[in-house]
Amino acid sequence: MKAIMGAIRRALAALMAAALMAAALRVRGRVGLPREAGGWRPLGGPGMR
């Protein structure tokens, strides 16, 4: 039983470390340059309402 609990604790620690790293990279990436292209654009044509 102790081995199972230890494995669960190690797995949770690894998941938490991965989540912290992903959050840090996500926050750090927001400071970059704004997008120059992309996003929503209006559609037009005979088949559009």
Backbone as a ProteinNet text record, in pm:
[ID]
protein_1_A
[PRIMARY]
MKAIMGAIRRALAALMAAALMAAALRVRGRVGLPREAGGWRPLGGPGMR
[TERTIARY]
82.6	0	86.4	200.4	287.6	346.2	375	432.3	331.7	206	101.8	85.2	82.1	66.6	186.6	305.5	424.8	420.9	373.2	362.9	260	148.9	46.2	100.9	174.8	232.8	333.5	416.4	514	444	336.7	262.3	197.9	139.8	79.1	183.5	300.2	407.2	453.1	463.1	504.1	399	271.6	165.4	164.8	186	188.5	308.3	423.3	541.6	517.8	455.9	427	327.8	227.9	129.1	194.2	283.5	352.3	441	509.5	594.8	510.2	398.3	310.7	253.8	214.2	160.4	267.1	389.9	498.1	526.2	528.8	553.4	439.3	317.7	201.6	203.5	232.1	236.5	353.4	465.7	584	563.6	487.2	466	371.8	297.9	201.2	266.4	393.2	459	508.5	500.5	555.6	486.4	521.5	464.6	320.4	237.8	100	96.6	-9.6	-24.3	-41.2	14.9	1.1	-109.8	-147.2	-250.1	-330.1	-445.6	-528.2	-649.5	-723.7	-842.7	-967.4	-1075.8	-1203.5	-1209.2	-1276.7	-1301	-1442.8	-1507.3	-1644	-1646.7	-1743.2	-1760.8	-1871.7	-1853.3	-1955.8	-1967.7	-2076.5	-2096.5	-2241.4	-2274.5	-2414.9	-2473.5	-2392	-2443.3	-2449.7	-2406.1	-2403.5	-2521.9	-2570.2	-2681.1	-2630.3
-120.3	0	125.8	120.9	237.5	267.6	163.3	183	251.7	214.1	275.1	422.2	452.2	590.6	674.9	616.6	689.1	718.1	621	641.7	749.9	750.3	852.7	990.5	999	1128	1177.6	1087.1	1127.2	1172.7	1103.2	1141.3	1278.5	1303.3	1434.3	1544.5	1515.9	1615.5	1646.9	1545	1567.2	1648.2	1618.5	1695	1840.7	1862.9	2000.1	2076.7	2010.6	2075.7	2110.7	2019.5	2045.7	2160.8	2166.1	2274.7	2408.6	2411.3	2536	2582.8	2489.9	2525.9	2577.8	2512.4	2557.6	2695.7	2719.1	2850.4	2958.2	2928	3025.7	3058.5	2957.6	2982	3060.3	3033.2	3103.5	3251.2	3279.1	3417.7	3490.4	3423.8	3486.2	3514.8	3433	3451	3565.3	3615.8	3722.9	3858	3872.6	4001.6	4030	3935.1	3948.6	4053.3	4054.2	4149.6	4113.4	4213.8	4184.1	4120	4045.7	3981.9	4087	4059.3	4150.3	4106.5	3981.6	3930.5	3823.7	3793.8	3689.4	3746.8	3661.2	3704.1	3691.5	3748.3	3741.3	3844.3	3810.4	3905.9	3883.1	3987.8	3970.9	3889.5	3802.5	3723.3	3785.4	3782.9	3837.6	3753.4	3769.7	3695.3	3659.5	3598.6	3567.1	3462.3	3373.4	3269.6	3309.7	3430	3474.9	3565.5	3558.1	3644.2	3773.3
0	0	0	72	76.2	-60.9	-137.3	-270.6	-362.7	-351.2	-434.8	-398.5	-268.8	-225.8	-267.9	-260.9	-304.2	-452.9	-531.1	-675.5	-707.7	-634.3	-656	-620.5	-509.5	-469.7	-573.8	-625.3	-727.4	-855.1	-892.2	-1012.6	-994.4	-878.8	-853.3	-851.5	-794.2	-792.3	-934.2	-1018.5	-1157.5	-1232.7	-1211	-1276.1	-1230.9	-1102.9	-1052	-1108.5	-1118.4	-1174.7	-1321.6	-1396.3	-1537.1	-1551	-1464.6	-1469.8	-1438.1	-1341.6	-1308.2	-1423.2	-1486.6	-1599.9	-1716	-1743.5	-1852.6	-1822.5	-1698.7	-1661.3	-1674.4	-1634.7	-1644.9	-1791.6	-1876.3	-2018.3	-2081.3	-2038.3	-2094	-2055.5	-1929.9	-1883.5	-1948.8	-1960.2	-2018.8	-2167.3	-2235.6	-2377.6	-2411.3	-2316.5	-2342.9	-2366.6	-2333.7	-2342.5	-2484.1	-2573.9	-2708.3	-2794	-2920	-3014.6	-3048.6	-3075.6	-3115.5	-3254	-3281.4	-3412.2	-3520.4	-3634.5	-3747.9	-3842.4	-3838.7	-3929	-3856.1	-3911.4	-3852.8	-3782.7	-3721.1	-3649.6	-3735.4	-3685.8	-3756	-3866.9	-3974.1	-4081.3	-4135.2	-4180.5	-4230.5	-4360.1	-4370.3	-4490.9	-4574.7	-4702.7	-4790.7	-4915.9	-4985.6	-5108.5	-5126	-5236.9	-5264.2	-5170.2	-5115.7	-5028.8	-4882.7	-4847.4	-4710.2	-4679.1	-4558.4	-4516.9	-4460.3
[MASK]
+++++++++++++++++++++++++++++++++++++++++++++++++

